[in-house]
Amino acid sequence: MITGSNTAPNDDSFGHEADAMRTVRMLLVDDSPLIQRLVTDRLAAHQIEVRSISSGSLALQEMIDWSPEVVLLDLELPDGDGLNALARIKGRPEIQNIPVIALSASGDTAETVRAFELGAVDYISKPFDIAELRARVRSAVRTYRLFVMLEQRAQIDGLTGLYNRAHFDTRLQQEIAESQRFDTKLSLILCDLDRFKSVNDTFGHPFGDRVLEAFAQILLSGRLSDIACRYGGEEFAVILPRAAVAEAAGVAQRFREAIETVQWNDQQELRITASFGVADISCTEELSNRALVKVADAALYQAKQTGRNRVCVAPHLFESTRRTA
């Protein structure tokens, strides 16, 4: 079986001793130098890495840049109400699920209630016991890691271990936005196993599943930055960030050659082939999922119509030495 290093995420260690020893990333938003030093020093011995900032206005960007697993947010900050900072955090989809523990010395019940309404997962009053703080941080992180694990598994195809269609749609949209923001290349490969129905009909669905699994491993053997997905049935997609169409075509060509040369132990004469359509964002004026998939799919259709077992590129066709399926 071919293996690859750019596999979909897996967090099976959750709940085990190894997970308990993983370093926790915690962002502390508090303007007191004393509290910053106390929390940082006392939690360091318990595998909790603390970054401290004094301003609620900086919390949002720090969370985006660093991706902490928990935030300890003082509700009484010199640059404005901590509740406003909490509201801004919970208003950003990319960070809104990171748990926020509210911290306050006021003892105001209305303030506590409002913090929970805005999405805080816990509340600690000043002065606090460091052991209690550590326990509350660990509890929030355990819940967060479980949420992340379940979210990731919901985006994984059960048979192949690749990302599924739902993840593909979300990730392609994100990569298009990144490409626009930083003016970088972005390519997409759509691929389809040739005459796969006849493989299932002739050799049975268990063998067909083996073929799908083997092809998935081939797609995972590409560049580390690429995102391989099962698009549906025997159709697959690979998102290639920072890759122009020529580079993506080369990747697709290696995939094509790899599946064609797989030896099936119980079917020595069988050769499985695949067809590929390649496009990048320069192939369409509209920068959207729909537009990029459409041109890549047109290239894949061309590969199918012109004999299968080949790579076609939009808007130009790319052919190389091949055996027609």
N, C-alpha and C positions, 0 to 999 in steps of 0.2 A: 504494500500500500504506500502511495506517495504521501509524504507529509509536508506541511507548511508551517511557517512560524507566525503568519498573520491571521491567527484563528480568532473566532468570535469570543467575546469575554466569557469567563467562567469563574464562579465564586463558590465552589463546592466546599471551601474551607470554612464557610460561615458557621459559627456556633461551635467550632472546634478550638482546641487549645492554641493552634497556630494563628487563628483569627484573633484570639484574645491578646496575642502578643504583637499584633500589627500596630505600628505607630498611628496614632490618631492625629489628624490635622485640625487644630482648633484656632479660630480667629477670635481674639478678644478685642472688643470695641469699648474702651474705657479711658477717660482722660486722666486717671490717677496713676502717676508713675509708681507709687507704692503698690497698688493692686496689680499693675502690670508685672512688676518684679516678683511679687509674692506668687501669683498664679503661674508665671513662667517657671520659676525655680522649683516650686513644690510639685508641679505636674510633670516636669521633665523626667523624673525618676520612674514615672509610671507610663512610659511610652506615649506621652501626649505632647506633641510639638505645638507650641503656642506662638502665634504671630500677633503682635499688639499694634493697634492704631488708636488714635485719640479722637477721631472725627467720624461721626455717622455718615457724613457726605462722602467719605472715602471707602466706606464699607462695601458698597455695591461693586465697585471696580476691583477691589481686593478679592472679593469672593469669585468674581468672574475669572480673574487672573490666576488665583491660587487653588481654587476648588476645595475649600475646607470641608470637613465632614460634620462640623458643628460650629455654631457661632454663639459666643457669650456677649450679649449686647446690653450695655448700660442704658437705661431709659432716660437718664438725666445727663445730657451731654452739653458742652459749652456752645456748640455750633447749631443747636436746635433740639427739638423734641426727638428722643429715641424712637418714639412710636412712629414718627414720620419715616425714619430710616427703615424700620421694620416693614412698613407699608410698601416702601419702594422695593425692598428685597422680595417680598411676596408677590410683587407685580411683575417680576422678571421670570419668564418661563424656564430659562436655563439654570436658575439658582433657587427657585422658589421652594423646592423640596428639601433643601439643606436645612436641618433643624436649627432653630434659634431659641436659645435659653435667655429669657429676659432677666436683667439684674437691676435692682433698685434699692435705695435706702429709704424711700418715702413711706412705704407701707400703705400707700393709697389703694384701697380695694378697687375703685373705679379704674385706676391705671392698670392694675393686674388683669381685670376683666377685659379691658380693651386690648391688652397685649395678646391674650388668648384668642380674642375675636379676630385679630389680624393674622394669626397663624403661629404664634409662639408655642413651642411644645412643652415648656416648663418655665418656672419662675423661681428665682432665688433672691432672698432679701439680704441686704448688707446690714451688719457684718455677717459673713458666712463662714461655715466650717469647711476647711479645705477637703476633708475626707468626704463630706456630703457632696461638695461640688464635683469631686472626682467621680463619685458614684452616679450622679445625675448626668454628667457628660458621657460616661461609658454607656449608660442606659439609652440615651438619645442616639448615640452612634450605632449601637447594636440594632436599633429599630431602623435607622437610616440604611445601614448596610443590607439588612434584609429587604428593604424596599428596593434598593438598587439591584440586588440579585434577582428578585422577582420580576422587576422591570426588564432586565436583560434577558431573562429566560423567556419572557413573553415575546421577545423579538428574535428568537432563535428557531430555526427550522428543526423539528425533532429528528428527522431522518439524517440529514446531511451535516448538521451542526453549523451551517452557514446562517447568516442573518436572513430573516424572512422578508416578505414583500412590504410589510408595514415599516420595518426598519429602513428598507431601501428607499421608500418614498420620503421618509423624514430626512434621512442622511443625504440624499441627493439634493434636496432643497437646501440643506445647510451648506453643502459643498459649493453649490452654485452661488449662494450668498457670499461665502468666503472668497470665491474666485472673483466675484465682482468687487469686493471690498479691497482686495490686495492685488488685483489685476494679474492673476495667475492663470495658468492653463488648467483645463479640466476635461477629461475624456470619459467616455462610457462605452463599455463592451456589452452587447447583448448576444447571448449564444443559446443554441438549441441543439440537443442531441438528434442526429439524423435518424429518421424512421424508428423512433423509439417505441412506438406502439407495436410494431412487428417484433421487436425484441421481447416485450412483455408477452405477446401472444404466443411466440415460439418457445421461449425458455421459462416463462412464468414470472410472476411479479416479484418473488424473492430474488431472482437473478437480476431483474430490472432494478431493484433497490440497490443491489451491489454496484451496478453500473453508475447509478446516481451518486452513491457514496464515493466511488473512485473518482468520478469527474469533479466532485466537490473538492476532494483533496488536491487535485491538479490546480483548480482555481485558487486554492490557498497557497500554492507554491510560488505565486508571483511576488511583486514588490511588497515590502512590509507595510507601506502606506495605503495599499489598495484595499477596497472593501468589497468582498465577494458575497453575493446574495443569491438565494433561490427565488427566482421571480415567480415561478409557478409551474407545477408539473415537471417537465423535462427542460424548462427554460431557466436560464441563469443570467445574472447581470454582475458586472464588475465595475465599480466606480474607481477611477484613477485620478486622484488629486495631483495637480502640478505636472500633468503629462499631456503633451501635444498629441495630435491624432497619429502621427507617424510612430511615436514611441508606443502608444496603445496598440497599434496594429502589430507591432513586433511582439508585444506581450501576447496578443490573441493568437498570433502564428505559433508561438511556443506551446500555448495551450492546445491548439489544433493538432500539432505533431505529437504531443504527449498522449492524448486520448487515443489517437490512431495506433500507437505502438504498444498499448497495454496488452499483455498476454493474459487471457482468461483460462485458468488452469483446466477447467472442465469443458471448455469450448475452444480448443486450440486454433481452429480455423476462423473463428469469429473476429471481425474487426469492427469496433465501434468508432464512428466518426461524429464530428460536430461541425456546425456552421456558425459563423461569427459576423456580427455587424458592429462597426466601430464608428464613433462620431465624437467630435469635441465641440466646445461651446462656440467655436468659430464657424460651425456648420449651420447655425441658425441665428437669425436676428433676434428672436424672442428668447431671453434667458429665463427658462422655466423648466420644471420637470417634464411637463407635457411635450414641449418642443424638442428637448434633447432626446427623450425616449423615442419620439416620433421619427427623427432622422436616423437614429441608430437602428430602430426597427425596420426602416425602409432598406437600410444597408443589409440587415439580416435577411430580409425577404429576397433581396437581390442574390445573396449567396445561395439561398435555397433554390431559387428559380434557375440559376446558372449551373447547377450540378451538385450542390452540397459539398461538404468537406472543404470549405474554403473561407477565406476572410475577405469581406468587402468593406470598403470605407466610404462614408458619405463626406462630400459629394462625389469623390472619385473612387473608382473601384481598385482594389488591391488584390492581386492574385500572385501566388507563388507556386513552386513545384508541389504537386499534390497528386493523390490518387482519387479519382471520382468515386463517391460512395455508390 
